């Protein structure tokens, strides 16, 4: 074993967060060792965001062909080649993988080690035959699919998000256990690509989103033929000659050909030997403070490993917090009040700030709305599903927004900015918005805050009074 490496930073995990820390730090003049045991790019590139959105794009194209007649454009029913779809998803991954590759990071000056990392003591980690004793560690090991202890599950083959994108055959009937974003997105994708789909969840569908608009989305998914079974547990899963059978707590039995387990994710920290480094952790993740420092003052943890919100953009946000703390000794802290997230169904469901239930629990609020049925751009696209829903305090302070509709993930951005900057509703109501755009719906929702006052009898009396003066 050679002499230990002594970089400024040792980043463990080459997913989105780890890569962002490594790239940012090395370009700012820090020496960086990056350790990765598996695929560069981590979950997001290989098993998550990139392949799922690529699959959804194929599914949306197939669905568009089915509805062309509404625009006077007629197609034959689409023929789905699952092998070709999977190949197209792999091409997208390969194209983006160049940005996350070992070669690119080594060109930047990062020392990349492809091995499993484990702590030896509070200051030292080992990766393969190499010891690393950096000034600071950054743990960015991400998470893995959680597999619930359902009787019989181990007797049947099943997909997780780590395996389903390699599938090259159309399921006759895909049963999905888990009604979170992963389960719901893949359910719609597979339904539009020709499979029968049933989604089962012990709780509500998309429980962290606004309940009202989640209900609207669930109705749209059901109209597409997706069978939703919320708030019911799974008693047992059994293998059958034609596939499998799922027995619900209600007694209902569902026969399926394929099974997808999308029941959440757990931090992937087991191999790190955290105890040797004095780093505390729970089942939710590594214990960190608001500056993402662990119980070892020489180590930070970011992204899913840190047990916070499980989004790629949170890992990237954490990367910036850690760089400011580790390199510049600035006391940067996390603040999730303006955290946006999106479920990339069609229509998309986007959320930032408080939901209506959470906001109402804190005090009096105003709920402002504008449906896409009253938006000209939505009509031109023949896609009027959904609405913009804004929550504001009585003084006009914006505290939450939910958007259900096409492009909702992009439309949520000004509302995230408004919440992060503590803006009031007038900032959005007075914005000049190009016509025709879906963004007008947000402006109109903001303007609804002033409607009761502008069109009140008092205003009409004032207008008549001022008219007397010429």
C-alpha positions, 0 to 999 in steps of 0.5 A: 500500500502506497503513502496516503493521498492528502487532497483538500477534498475526498468525495465518495460517490460520483452521482450528481452531487458528488460530481458537482462538488468535485468539478466545482472544487477542482476548478476553484483550485482545490485538490480532489480525489473522487471515489466511485465503486459503480457507474459514473453519473450515479442513479440519476443518469443511469437508473433515474431522471435521465432514463425515466424522462427518456421513456416518458418522451417515447410514451408521450409520442405514442399517445400523441399519435392516438390523438392526432385526429383532434387536430385533423391529423390522422395516423395509424395506431402506433406500433411499439417496439420495446427493444427499440424504445430501450435502445433509444433510452440507452442512447440518451444515457450514453450521450449525457454520460460523456459529461459525467465520465471518468475521462472528463473529470480527470481532464479537469484535474480530479484524481478518480479511483474506481473502488469501494470506499470505507473509513479506517478512522476519523481522518482516513478512508481506504479505496482499493489499495489506496489510503486517502487522508484529506482535509475534508470528506464529502459523502455523496453515496446516494440511495438504493431502492427500498424493498418492502418485507412483503410475504412472497416477494422474494419468490417472484421476479420483479423490477426496480428503477435500477433494472426496469429500463433494461426491459425489452418486452411489453408486459401484458399487465404491469403491477406497480407497488408504490404510488410515489413519483417513480411508480406513477411516472413509470405506470403512465409510461408503460400504459401509453406503450401498450401495457395494462397497469395497476398501481398499489400503495398502502397510502395515498398517491403522491402524498407530499403533493397538494391533495386536490390537484393530485386527485385531479391527476389521479382522475386523468390517469384513471381515464387513461386506463391505469387502475389505481389502488390507493390506501390498501396494503399488500398481504402476499405475492404468489408466483403463478404460471402466467406471472404473479398474483398480488393479494391485497389487504381488502381481499382483492386479487390482482393477476399480473405478468410483471412486477415493479417495486417502487416503494421508496428509497433508502440511503446507500451507506452500509459499506462505508463503515461510518462508525469507524469515522465517528459519523452517526446515521439512522435508517433515514441517512447520515445525521447532518446539521444545517451546514451539512456537517456530520458528527465528524467535523472533517466530513460532510454528507449531501444528497440522498445520503444525508437523509433529506429530500430525495431529488437530484436538484437537492444534491446539486444544491447541497454541493454548493452549500458544501463548497462554500463551507469546506473551501471558503469557511462560509457558514452556508446553510440549507433552506428548503422553503422554496424547494420545487419538485415535479412529477413528470406525468402528462400533465405534469404536477409541480409543487413549491412551498406549502400545500394548501393543507400545510398552509391552512394549518399555519393560519388564514390564507387566500387560494388563488387559481387560474384554470388552463381551460381559460388560457388561450395557449392551452386551447391552441394546443388542445390541452386544457387539463389542469390549473395554477393554484397559488397560496398567499397570506392575507398581506399578499405574501406568496407561500406556496404554489401547485401547478397541474398542466403541460410544462408545469415543471417550467412554469413553477420557476417564477413561483419558486423565485417569489418564495425564495425572495419573499415576494408578494403577489403584486410582483407576479400580478404586475409582470409583463407576460408574452401572449399566448403562453401558459405563463399567462395563467400564473399572472392571471392567478396572481391578479385574482388576489386583487379582483374582490377589491378592484370590482367592488362597489366601493371602486365603482363609486370612486370611478364615478366620483373621479369622472365628475372632474373631467 
